[in-house]
């Protein structure tokens, strides 16, 4: 059985002479507070991101082409590998050609 009884509205008289419905006033105040908290959290997150100073690593197009041509890998794979090594070509080649379980030193011949 469904309860069809209506809940009576509570009216409040304020000093300014206005009459307000209590639950609507409370809902409005709660919504304003929620928005303020969300705004404050967004500002804190923006400050944290600025403090981290996250920059996308610079990937040299010539290095990408070299990896694609010499190692036979896809362009996007070469870009990801270079980005992972902060654009260092020697480290990138070393990480791509690394044989699992074998420590190979790169020498300057």
C-alpha positions as CSV (number, residue, x, y, z in Angstrom):
1,X,0.0,0.0,0.0
2,X,1.4,3.4,-1.0
3,X,1.4,6.2,1.6
4,X,-0.4,9.1,-0.1
5,X,-0.1,11.4,2.9
6,X,1.5,14.7,2.1
7,X,4.2,16.0,4.3
8,X,3.3,19.4,5.6
9,X,5.6,22.2,4.7
10,X,7.3,24.0,7.5
11,X,7.3,27.7,7.0
12,X,9.7,30.0,8.8
13,X,9.2,33.7,9.5
14,X,12.4,35.7,9.3
15,X,13.2,39.1,10.7
16,X,13.2,40.6,7.2
17,X,9.5,39.8,6.9
18,X,10.0,36.9,4.5
19,X,8.4,33.5,4.9
20,X,10.5,30.6,3.6
21,X,9.9,26.9,3.2
22,X,12.4,25.2,5.5
23,X,13.5,22.2,3.4
24,X,14.0,24.3,0.3
25,X,16.1,26.8,2.3
26,X,18.2,24.0,3.8
27,X,18.6,22.3,0.4
28,X,19.8,25.6,-1.1
29,X,22.4,26.1,1.7
30,X,23.7,22.6,1.4
31,X,24.0,23.0,-2.4
32,X,26.0,26.2,-2.0
33,X,28.3,24.6,0.6
34,X,28.9,21.6,-1.7
35,X,29.8,24.0,-4.6
36,X,32.2,25.9,-2.3
37,X,33.9,22.7,-1.3
38,X,34.2,21.5,-4.9
39,X,35.7,24.9,-5.9
40,X,38.2,24.8,-3.1
41,X,39.2,21.2,-4.0
42,X,39.7,22.2,-7.6
43,X,41.9,25.1,-6.6
44,X,44.0,22.8,-4.4
45,X,44.4,20.3,-7.3
46,X,45.4,23.0,-9.7
47,X,48.1,24.3,-7.3
48,X,49.3,20.7,-6.8
49,X,49.6,20.2,-10.6
50,X,51.4,23.5,-10.9
51,X,53.8,22.5,-8.2
52,X,54.6,19.3,-9.9
53,X,55.5,21.2,-13.1
54,X,54.7,18.2,-15.3
55,X,56.0,18.6,-18.7
56,X,55.7,16.4,-21.7
57,X,59.1,15.1,-22.7
58,X,60.5,16.4,-25.9
59,X,60.8,13.7,-28.6
60,X,63.1,14.4,-31.5
61,X,61.5,13.5,-34.9
62,X,64.9,12.4,-36.2
63,X,65.3,10.0,-33.3
64,X,61.9,8.5,-34.0
65,X,62.7,8.0,-37.6
66,X,66.0,6.4,-36.7
67,X,64.3,3.9,-34.4
68,X,61.6,3.1,-37.0
69,X,64.2,2.6,-39.7
70,X,66.9,0.8,-37.8
71,X,64.9,-1.3,-35.3
72,X,61.8,-1.8,-37.5
73,X,59.3,-0.7,-34.8
74,X,56.2,1.3,-35.3
75,X,56.3,5.1,-35.0
76,X,54.0,5.3,-32.0
77,X,56.1,2.6,-30.2
78,X,59.3,4.6,-30.9
79,X,57.7,7.8,-29.6
80,X,56.5,6.1,-26.4
81,X,59.9,4.5,-25.8
82,X,61.7,7.9,-26.3
83,X,59.2,9.6,-24.0
84,X,59.8,7.0,-21.4
85,X,63.5,7.7,-21.5
86,X,63.0,11.5,-21.5
87,X,64.2,11.7,-25.2
88,X,67.6,10.0,-24.5
89,X,68.3,8.0,-27.7
90,X,71.0,5.8,-26.2
91,X,68.9,4.8,-23.3
92,X,65.9,4.2,-25.5
93,X,67.9,1.9,-27.9
94,X,69.3,0.1,-24.9
95,X,65.8,-0.5,-23.4
96,X,64.3,-1.6,-26.6
97,X,67.1,-4.0,-27.5
98,X,67.6,-5.3,-24.0
99,X,67.6,-9.1,-23.7
100,X,65.8,-10.2,-20.6
101,X,68.3,-11.6,-18.0
102,X,71.4,-10.4,-19.9
103,X,73.1,-7.2,-18.8
104,X,74.6,-5.6,-22.0
105,X,76.8,-2.5,-21.5
106,X,76.6,0.2,-24.2
107,X,80.2,1.1,-25.2
108,X,81.3,4.2,-27.2
109,X,83.0,2.5,-30.2
